[in-house]
């Protein structure tokens, strides 16, 4: 615990990783590992906006992922930049005690209604889940099949559909109309807010959120305001928008997401070829099944490239599949006493070609949609475009034919 990995270097002579770490006392040491698993995932390094004057603000500021619990927000004027999933979680809570909460929104998210979303799980349900054999597994299966896989076809682009910027298929447009109806019902008493919070991109083009109405109730409070003008500068007392209006605050909170495409960053991971993984990727991370990268033997990832879910399922489920697959890879290594294994280049490339082609047919791959699902080059580096069932099937056990195996001191074989 409280130990940071700074650098890891693969040694072909011994088929081991030398992992340099810094402990809680600041001391550095190098650990030796036969295999290395990165479980840092896609959403662990906060991303701040690039705004002039951010260091000038005289009050407390922080990113929502690094919350400052020492600051009491009671009676404070709080500025919130961003309206993603993080803001949905904390804005309704801080609005209960802050004097004023002003939310600066660049793009509104689509919200899927779920009445029981914030409800306590009844004690009877807890008992069933904990005591009745197989009940929990069947309940979980029901949730996945009914509300996850069932939505996937609604966000797939339809050939021949009269494409617009706001829908990618007839089913997607029907979903859009349903979600708009939810907005109009939830904000019936505040028609001035409806246009502000209605997205103008296809549902699932960006991350969709689930709520029971808490967010829409919160933004209707007298002490909460939604501002859609772009923030241009921050100064000692607050911030200015492109409308020329200055807003004074006691506290500013950045709910601006993460460096999603910088997977396994800022660690230096140097493979058998002597190349740092970040240089190898050059801002465009790819991996076979989101787990393995050619040239980086015995290195595996959890929640790696293209293993994010938009409408169909749970990252927890994917993590379970990935770990089972990784354990299968380690079993292959030990079974025949190999020193190392690395996914073949052609297997990796064919897989990523299929991922790219499928993502282009999804709402989040639409050319007019910009989101954290895409990297700076416009490629969808984050999402899985197929079904949960397919990922489960593909990761049940590794295929030895997908990998090159080699022994200590042996040069890594290159596949065509």
Wavefront OBJ file of the C-alpha trace (Angstrom):
o trace
v 0.000 0.000 0.000
v 1.009 3.653 -0.592
v 3.654 2.410 -3.029
v 4.065 3.890 -6.506
v 5.448 2.065 -9.510
v 7.813 4.393 -11.334
v 9.400 2.128 -13.953
v 9.357 -1.511 -15.061
v 11.871 -3.054 -17.433
v 11.676 -6.519 -18.986
v 14.923 -8.499 -18.987
v 14.998 -11.098 -21.810
v 18.009 -12.787 -20.225
v 15.966 -13.840 -17.200
v 12.378 -13.394 -18.513
v 11.609 -11.204 -15.515
v 10.415 -7.681 -14.901
v 12.473 -5.332 -12.759
v 9.886 -3.093 -11.123
v 11.147 0.139 -9.532
v 8.869 1.392 -6.776
v 8.787 4.222 -4.232
v 7.350 3.370 -0.822
v 5.477 5.472 1.697
v 8.776 6.550 3.295
v 10.162 7.744 -0.045
v 12.668 4.926 -0.295
v 13.173 3.369 -3.727
v 13.662 -0.308 -4.405
v 13.486 -2.693 -7.334
v 11.297 -5.777 -7.191
v 11.696 -8.768 -9.488
v 8.588 -10.347 -11.003
v 7.967 -13.169 -13.435
v 4.807 -11.415 -14.613
v 3.262 -7.993 -14.158
v -0.413 -6.958 -14.154
v -1.454 -3.317 -14.483
v -4.818 -2.767 -12.818
v -4.737 1.029 -13.010
v -7.337 1.037 -15.766
v -8.547 3.955 -17.850
v -9.876 6.395 -15.256
v -7.253 7.018 -12.599
v -5.323 10.173 -13.525
v -7.451 13.349 -13.192
v -7.556 15.658 -16.164
v -7.763 19.394 -15.641
v -8.924 21.906 -18.240
v -6.340 24.124 -19.888
v -7.528 27.525 -18.715
v -5.402 30.611 -18.204
v -5.114 31.765 -14.612
v -5.903 28.469 -12.892
v -3.059 29.024 -10.435
v -4.265 32.517 -9.581
v -7.487 31.601 -7.776
v -7.106 32.500 -4.090
v -9.621 30.011 -2.695
v -9.516 26.215 -2.416
v -9.683 24.249 -5.670
v -9.551 20.531 -6.395
v -10.511 17.834 -8.863
v -13.586 15.804 -7.963
v -11.469 12.625 -7.979
v -9.168 14.148 -5.337
v -11.778 15.599 -3.016
v -10.606 17.945 -0.262
v -12.608 16.782 2.747
v -10.986 19.408 4.985
v -12.978 22.237 3.382
v -16.459 22.878 4.770
v -18.747 23.973 1.923
v -21.568 25.186 4.182
v -22.515 28.700 3.158
v -19.907 28.813 0.391
v -20.228 29.914 -3.223
v -19.051 26.915 -5.249
v -18.190 26.871 -8.936
v -18.280 23.463 -10.634
v -16.685 23.017 -14.058
v -18.112 19.945 -15.822
v -21.355 17.948 -15.879
v -20.221 14.360 -16.300
v -20.784 11.399 -14.009
v -18.777 12.921 -11.153
v -20.808 16.127 -11.092
v -24.005 14.065 -11.139
v -22.845 12.391 -7.947
v -21.658 15.339 -5.886
v -23.613 18.411 -7.037
v -26.951 17.242 -5.519
v -25.104 16.604 -2.241
v -23.140 19.849 -1.921
v -26.194 21.869 -3.020
v -27.823 20.916 0.280
v -25.324 22.983 2.268
v -23.610 25.440 -0.077
v -24.974 28.953 -0.409
v -24.701 28.810 -4.200
v -23.606 26.164 -6.696
v -22.950 27.297 -10.253
v -22.334 24.499 -12.749
v -20.507 25.295 -15.983
v -21.678 22.833 -18.621
v -19.934 22.269 -21.930
v -22.108 19.381 -23.159
v -25.140 17.895 -21.368
v -25.246 14.116 -20.897
v -28.117 11.824 -21.782
v -29.809 10.507 -18.645
v -31.544 7.147 -18.424
v -34.317 7.092 -15.800
v -34.248 4.417 -13.128
v -36.675 4.982 -10.280
v -34.916 2.764 -7.748
v -31.410 4.040 -8.528
v -30.839 5.805 -5.193
v -33.006 3.499 -3.082
v -31.708 1.425 -0.209
v -31.660 -2.293 -1.029
v -34.388 -3.858 1.165
v -33.278 -6.226 3.917
v -35.292 -9.013 2.292
v -33.364 -8.613 -0.944
v -30.082 -8.720 0.990
v -31.205 -11.968 2.618
v -32.110 -13.532 -0.731
v -28.815 -12.504 -2.307
v -26.790 -13.823 0.621
v -28.624 -17.024 1.495
v -30.600 -18.532 -1.385
v -28.356 -20.721 -3.553
v -27.815 -19.334 -7.057
v -30.263 -16.433 -6.473
v -27.554 -13.773 -6.777
v -26.204 -15.262 -10.009
v -29.636 -15.455 -11.608
v -30.492 -11.912 -10.466
v -27.288 -10.593 -11.924
v -27.849 -12.480 -15.173
v -31.347 -11.008 -15.430
v -30.039 -7.458 -15.010
v -27.370 -7.950 -17.666
v -29.573 -9.630 -20.246
v -32.578 -7.390 -19.873
v -31.035 -3.955 -19.421
v -27.593 -4.368 -20.950
v -27.466 -6.525 -24.043
v -30.968 -5.391 -24.897
v -29.824 -1.788 -25.391
v -26.882 -2.519 -27.650
v -28.853 -2.596 -30.905
v -30.364 0.792 -30.041
v -26.966 2.474 -30.319
v -25.693 0.747 -33.454
v -25.620 2.769 -36.679
v -28.201 1.675 -39.247
v -27.265 1.358 -42.885
v -29.468 3.551 -45.034
v -30.759 5.573 -42.105
v -31.151 9.246 -42.947
v -28.260 10.091 -40.647
v -28.463 13.238 -38.587
v -26.215 14.685 -35.914
v -28.684 13.571 -33.246
v -29.401 9.905 -34.039
v -27.699 7.015 -35.831
v -30.682 4.736 -36.454
v -34.453 4.566 -36.104
v -34.057 2.685 -32.818
v -31.552 5.262 -31.606
v -33.948 8.062 -32.509
v -36.757 6.309 -30.630
v -34.471 6.090 -27.600
v -33.673 9.776 -28.008
v -37.350 10.746 -28.068
v -37.972 8.683 -24.938
v -35.110 10.381 -23.094
v -36.286 13.816 -24.216
v -39.710 12.972 -22.828
v -38.080 12.168 -19.503
v -36.303 15.545 -19.499
v -39.510 17.399 -20.297
v -41.410 15.595 -17.552
v -38.693 16.054 -14.944
v -38.335 19.765 -15.738
v -41.977 20.571 -16.419
v -41.828 23.376 -13.835
v -38.603 24.800 -15.296
v -39.003 25.019 -19.070
v -36.041 27.418 -19.134
v -33.759 24.504 -18.279
v -35.039 21.990 -20.850
v -33.034 23.283 -23.808
v -29.913 23.689 -21.664
v -29.864 20.048 -20.602
v -31.077 18.448 -23.854
v -28.128 16.895 -25.729
v -27.783 17.400 -29.461
v -25.836 14.249 -30.257
v -26.918 10.600 -30.522
v -27.729 8.742 -27.298
v -24.630 6.751 -26.250
v -22.399 9.018 -28.316
v -20.979 10.107 -24.976
v -21.261 8.455 -21.589
v -24.901 7.971 -20.616
v -25.853 8.429 -16.980
v -28.463 6.717 -14.835
v -30.547 8.643 -12.328
v -33.839 8.612 -10.470
v -34.439 12.335 -10.941
v -31.993 13.517 -8.286
v -29.933 15.544 -10.774
v -32.907 17.288 -12.343
v -34.284 18.050 -8.887
v -30.952 19.490 -7.822
v -30.592 21.884 -10.760
v -34.057 23.271 -10.029
v -33.011 24.413 -6.553
v -32.900 28.170 -6.015
v -29.231 28.000 -5.081
v -28.156 26.046 -8.189
v -27.517 27.491 -11.645
v -26.487 25.911 -14.963
v -24.283 28.110 -17.150
v -23.628 27.023 -20.736
v -21.223 29.847 -21.622
v -17.638 28.665 -22.100
v -15.161 29.391 -19.315
v -12.297 31.478 -20.735
v -10.213 32.517 -17.725
v -9.794 32.099 -13.997
v -8.546 34.834 -11.685
v -8.113 35.488 -7.963
v -11.828 35.711 -7.178
v -13.535 33.450 -9.707
v -13.849 32.973 -13.446
v -14.948 34.702 -16.637
v -16.979 33.244 -19.514
v -16.972 34.007 -23.215
v -20.137 36.015 -22.632
v -17.960 38.467 -20.702
v -19.602 37.678 -17.374
v -17.502 37.264 -14.242
v -18.559 34.842 -11.490
v -17.186 35.133 -7.951
v -16.580 31.953 -5.922
v -15.166 30.791 -2.630
v -14.351 27.318 -3.995
v -13.867 25.846 -7.489
v -14.266 22.113 -8.169
v -13.093 20.587 -11.438
v -15.330 17.703 -12.564
v -13.435 17.392 -15.817
v -12.720 13.689 -16.108
v -9.515 11.746 -16.613
v -6.662 11.094 -19.019
v -8.536 8.051 -20.276
v -6.320 7.360 -23.301
v -3.119 7.479 -21.251
v -3.404 3.919 -20.002
v -0.662 2.683 -17.640
v 0.636 6.264 -17.466
v 2.822 7.871 -16.140
v 4.605 4.604 -15.384
v 7.521 3.754 -17.669
v 7.042 0.210 -18.938
v 9.948 -0.894 -21.113
v 9.414 -4.090 -23.103
v 11.723 -6.703 -24.610
v 12.425 -4.326 -27.493
v 13.719 -1.622 -25.120
v 10.857 0.734 -25.973
v 8.713 2.535 -23.406
v 5.073 1.465 -23.799
v 3.875 5.086 -24.076
v 6.296 5.706 -26.945
v 5.195 2.447 -28.566
v 1.567 3.535 -28.435
v 2.225 7.185 -29.340
v -1.080 8.291 -27.823
v -3.050 5.483 -29.482
v -3.201 2.577 -27.002
v -4.087 -0.848 -28.376
v -3.971 -4.331 -26.917
v -5.218 -7.809 -27.705
v -8.476 -8.276 -25.756
v -7.412 -5.148 -23.879
v -4.909 -7.341 -22.039
v -1.700 -8.042 -24.039
v 0.664 -5.982 -26.184
v 3.204 -7.449 -28.654
v 6.770 -6.953 -27.468
v 5.797 -6.746 -23.794
v 6.040 -10.339 -22.535
v 4.326 -11.430 -19.339
v 2.679 -8.006 -19.064
v -1.102 -7.958 -18.717
v -3.699 -5.212 -18.219
v -7.036 -4.912 -16.486
v -9.493 -2.376 -17.960
v -7.075 -1.786 -20.795
v -7.723 -0.371 -24.291
v -11.213 -0.971 -25.702
v -12.649 -2.668 -22.616
v -14.925 0.167 -21.508
v -18.694 -0.334 -21.613
v -21.229 2.313 -22.674
v -24.682 0.731 -22.495
v -24.175 -2.996 -22.197
v -22.899 -4.006 -18.829
v -20.387 -3.551 -16.110
v -16.661 -2.949 -15.893
v -16.722 -5.305 -12.904
v -17.899 -8.102 -15.200
v -15.157 -7.297 -17.688
v -12.570 -7.265 -14.921
v -13.661 -10.735 -13.853
v -13.320 -11.971 -17.430
v -9.917 -10.334 -17.809
v -8.529 -11.770 -14.594
v -9.720 -15.271 -15.486
v -7.986 -14.867 -18.856
v -4.766 -13.576 -17.261
v -4.715 -16.500 -14.839
v -5.116 -18.766 -17.853
v -2.083 -17.119 -19.461
v -0.021 -17.673 -16.314
v -1.152 -21.300 -16.320
v 0.093 -21.667 -19.906
v 3.459 -20.312 -18.829
v 3.865 -22.670 -15.894
v 2.370 -25.733 -17.563
v 5.247 -26.210 -19.978
v 7.825 -24.257 -18.024
v 8.162 -21.393 -20.501
v 10.016 -18.273 -19.504
v 7.731 -15.753 -21.200
v 4.850 -15.269 -23.603
v 3.908 -12.388 -25.876
v 0.882 -12.007 -28.097
v 1.654 -12.338 -31.807
v 1.685 -9.121 -33.807
v -0.661 -10.405 -36.527
v -3.167 -11.674 -33.951
v -3.067 -8.314 -32.179
v -3.450 -6.344 -35.421
v -6.354 -8.405 -36.779
v -8.184 -8.077 -33.475
v -7.763 -4.292 -33.389
v -8.899 -3.965 -36.998
v -12.158 -5.686 -36.059
v -12.529 -3.453 -32.992
v -12.029 -0.297 -35.050
v -14.479 -1.378 -37.749
v -17.149 -2.208 -35.193
v -16.670 0.997 -33.180
v -17.172 3.046 -36.335
v -20.664 1.546 -36.545
v -21.636 2.630 -33.014
v -23.077 5.933 -31.817
v -19.830 6.762 -30.022
v -17.953 6.307 -33.292
v -20.048 8.858 -35.182
v -17.774 11.471 -36.811
v -19.615 14.416 -35.234
v -19.243 13.084 -31.673
v -16.264 14.084 -29.546
v -15.797 12.454 -26.156
v -13.256 10.845 -23.861
v -13.983 7.619 -25.716
v -11.792 8.935 -28.559
v -8.139 9.841 -28.435
v -6.564 12.956 -29.942
v -6.351 11.170 -33.295
v -10.105 10.552 -33.354
v -9.907 6.798 -32.816
v -12.163 5.136 -30.235
v -9.531 3.763 -27.870
v -11.783 3.051 -24.898
v -14.899 1.083 -25.853
v -15.885 -2.516 -26.543
v -18.391 -2.529 -29.454
v -19.667 -6.100 -29.133
v -21.786 -8.050 -26.652
v -20.910 -9.089 -23.125
v -21.408 -12.672 -24.206
v -18.713 -12.378 -26.871
v -16.152 -10.940 -24.454
v -16.946 -13.702 -21.967
v -16.513 -16.318 -24.686
v -13.254 -14.869 -25.986
v -11.691 -14.619 -22.532
v -12.767 -17.959 -21.058
v -9.291 -19.320 -21.736
v -6.303 -18.142 -23.786
v -5.481 -19.833 -27.069
v -1.795 -20.865 -27.111
v -1.778 -20.227 -30.873
v -2.228 -16.511 -30.170
v 1.149 -16.247 -28.437
v 4.849 -16.681 -28.971
v 6.642 -18.479 -26.131
v 10.343 -18.166 -25.415
v 12.919 -18.974 -22.779
v 15.442 -16.918 -20.805
v 18.108 -15.483 -23.090
v 16.134 -16.239 -26.243
v 15.402 -13.315 -28.530
v 11.716 -12.507 -28.802
v 10.408 -14.026 -32.012
v 8.630 -11.690 -34.348
v 5.401 -12.824 -35.970
v 4.362 -11.704 -39.425
l 1 2 3 4 5 6 7 8 9 10 11 12 13 14 15 16 17 18 19 20 21 22 23 24 25 26 27 28 29 30 31 32 33 34 35 36 37 38 39 40 41 42 43 44 45 46 47 48 49 50 51 52 53 54 55 56 57 58 59 60 61 62 63 64 65 66 67 68 69 70 71 72 73 74 75 76 77 78 79 80 81 82 83 84 85 86 87 88 89 90 91 92 93 94 95 96 97 98 99 100 101 102 103 104 105 106 107 108 109 110 111 112 113 114 115 116 117 118 119 120 121 122 123 124 125 126 127 128 129 130 131 132 133 134 135 136 137 138 139 140 141 142 143 144 145 146 147 148 149 150 151 152 153 154 155 156 157 158 159 160 161 162 163 164 165 166 167 168 169 170 171 172 173 174 175 176 177 178 179 180 181 182 183 184 185 186 187 188 189 190 191 192 193 194 195 196 197 198 199 200 201 202 203 204 205 206 207 208 209 210 211 212 213 214 215 216 217 218 219 220 221 222 223 224 225 226 227 228 229 230 231 232 233 234 235 236 237 238 239 240 241 242 243 244 245 246 247 248 249 250 251 252 253 254 255 256 257 258 259 260 261 262 263 264 265 266 267 268 269 270 271 272 273 274 275 276 277 278 279 280 281 282 283 284 285 286 287 288 289 290 291 292 293 294 295 296 297 298 299 300 301 302 303 304 305 306 307 308 309 310 311 312 313 314 315 316 317 318 319 320 321 322 323 324 325 326 327 328 329 330 331 332 333 334 335 336 337 338 339 340 341 342 343 344 345 346 347 348 349 350 351 352 353 354 355 356 357 358 359 360 361 362 363 364 365 366 367 368 369 370 371 372 373 374 375 376 377 378 379 380 381 382 383 384 385 386 387 388 389 390 391 392 393 394 395 396 397 398 399 400 401 402 403 404 405 406 407 408 409 410 411 412 413 414 415 416
